[in-house]
């Protein structure tokens, strides 16, 4: 039996919730002092008082809280070509399922639906999780790969 698109999205969201809880429990994802995305290197860095967490990223898209639109990473002017692959996976899945929300460059949606988009990309790519980074009124949805943890060096 194959999953319907709604079942696939629901499973993607459930899997993402479990992964997020595991990241939160092990290295406190969501409570970093600071986060930085380096789109040139394709890395995200989370800084804590005594720890640095880094991971490779892909940009799924951006959600504009002012107008309620999601701009897909597969055709986003600010997203370098190498960081569009997971958004492209979601686009191909959307094409196969006949879902315009995944194949239209810019779509009107809720923030919750933007999370659906990111969760689908995460599940298709088999990545470790999703981070939604705020940048003014824009929320950047990124999948991230294996997380590398490193203790900060103590100042002498």
Wavefront OBJ file of the C-alpha trace (Angstrom):
o trace
v 0.000 0.000 0.000
v 1.380 3.409 -0.922
v 0.945 6.540 1.150
v -1.323 9.327 0.040
v 0.313 12.775 -0.062
v -1.467 13.695 3.204
v -0.176 10.530 4.884
v 3.340 11.222 3.605
v 3.249 14.792 4.940
v 1.863 13.644 8.291
v 4.586 10.981 8.603
v 7.217 13.554 7.624
v 5.992 15.923 10.348
v 5.895 13.122 12.947
v 9.413 12.018 12.039
v 10.649 15.592 12.198
v 9.061 16.072 15.636
v 10.891 12.984 16.929
v 14.212 14.105 15.419
v 13.797 17.617 16.834
v 13.078 16.227 20.299
v 16.215 14.065 20.092
v 18.349 17.054 19.027
v 16.874 19.152 21.814
v 17.577 16.439 24.382
v 21.164 15.818 23.273
v 22.552 19.227 22.311
v 19.681 21.654 23.015
v 18.620 22.617 19.495
v 16.440 25.683 19.785
v 18.201 27.194 22.773
v 21.455 28.289 21.152
v 22.815 31.719 22.050
v 23.274 32.361 18.347
v 22.930 30.699 14.953
v 24.706 31.531 11.695
v 24.187 30.119 8.217
v 27.134 30.306 5.827
v 25.568 29.849 2.399
v 28.964 29.916 0.692
v 30.169 26.901 2.678
v 26.727 25.324 3.136
v 27.042 25.154 6.918
v 24.960 26.175 9.892
v 26.589 26.911 13.228
v 24.832 27.005 16.575
v 26.777 28.687 19.379
v 26.219 27.913 23.044
v 28.090 29.014 26.150
v 30.431 26.016 26.069
v 29.611 24.265 22.792
v 29.574 24.795 19.041
v 27.329 22.638 16.848
v 27.828 22.643 13.064
v 26.056 20.822 10.266
v 25.761 20.939 6.475
v 22.577 22.654 5.283
v 20.249 22.947 2.344
v 17.717 25.761 2.015
v 14.165 24.520 1.524
v 12.727 28.016 1.280
v 11.805 31.205 3.071
v 8.539 32.167 4.699
v 7.575 35.848 4.682
v 5.581 36.552 7.844
v 4.443 39.923 6.463
v 2.520 38.540 3.500
v 2.160 34.820 4.341
v 4.101 33.489 1.374
v 6.683 30.733 1.002
v 9.387 31.120 -1.644
v 10.894 27.765 -2.568
v 14.662 27.347 -2.403
v 14.720 25.628 -5.802
v 14.209 29.025 -7.474
v 15.220 31.513 -4.779
v 17.549 34.337 -5.871
v 19.425 34.274 -2.537
v 20.039 30.518 -2.477
v 23.211 29.240 -4.162
v 22.638 26.412 -6.643
v 24.410 23.740 -4.510
v 22.046 24.434 -1.578
v 18.841 23.841 -3.565
v 18.967 20.039 -3.816
v 16.530 19.186 -1.010
v 14.046 21.788 -2.226
v 14.336 20.163 -5.671
v 13.494 16.773 -4.115
v 10.307 18.285 -2.678
v 9.503 19.857 -6.033
v 9.905 16.511 -7.856
v 7.728 14.811 -5.215
v 5.110 17.548 -5.661
v 5.182 17.056 -9.433
v 4.663 13.310 -9.035
v 1.768 13.924 -6.630
v 0.197 16.762 -8.616
v 0.606 19.270 -5.767
v 0.951 22.896 -6.938
v 2.068 23.998 -3.445
v 5.337 22.130 -4.124
v 5.769 23.103 -7.767
v 4.841 26.783 -7.715
v 7.804 29.070 -7.038
v 5.995 31.271 -4.494
v 2.906 30.072 -2.650
v 0.558 31.641 -0.135
v 0.427 29.431 2.950
v 0.506 29.376 6.738
v 3.722 28.974 8.717
v 2.489 25.500 9.649
v 2.285 24.612 5.950
v 5.820 25.956 5.498
v 6.846 23.441 8.170
v 5.110 20.753 6.085
v 7.247 21.739 3.083
v 10.432 21.544 5.140
v 9.417 18.234 6.727
v 8.747 16.707 3.307
v 12.176 17.847 2.051
v 13.774 16.466 5.220
v 12.088 13.076 4.829
v 12.901 12.805 1.126
v 16.549 13.738 1.705
v 16.952 11.595 4.827
v 18.590 14.439 6.720
v 18.941 14.908 10.472
v 16.435 17.697 10.916
v 15.103 21.124 10.052
v 15.932 24.506 11.487
v 13.762 27.562 11.004
v 16.020 30.575 11.375
v 14.495 34.012 11.826
v 15.901 36.875 9.775
v 13.709 39.906 10.339
v 10.184 39.168 9.061
v 11.562 36.219 7.060
v 11.910 32.675 8.366
v 14.552 30.581 6.593
v 13.707 26.864 6.524
v 16.815 24.690 6.237
v 17.404 20.968 6.385
v 20.581 19.991 8.184
v 22.755 16.930 8.041
v 24.915 15.206 10.612
v 25.679 17.510 13.523
v 29.272 17.905 14.707
v 29.661 18.985 18.344
v 32.770 20.702 19.594
v 33.589 22.097 23.049
v 34.487 25.770 23.028
v 38.039 26.554 24.010
v 38.224 28.302 27.382
v 39.768 31.761 27.356
v 42.958 31.959 29.409
l 1 2 3 4 5 6 7 8 9 10 11 12 13 14 15 16 17 18 19 20 21 22 23 24 25 26 27 28 29 30 31 32 33 34 35 36 37 38 39 40 41 42 43 44 45 46 47 48 49 50 51 52 53 54 55 56 57 58 59 60 61 62 63 64 65 66 67 68 69 70 71 72 73 74 75 76 77 78 79 80 81 82 83 84 85 86 87 88 89 90 91 92 93 94 95 96 97 98 99 100 101 102 103 104 105 106 107 108 109 110 111 112 113 114 115 116 117 118 119 120 121 122 123 124 125 126 127 128 129 130 131 132 133 134 135 136 137 138 139 140 141 142 143 144 145 146 147 148 149 150 151 152 153 154 155 156
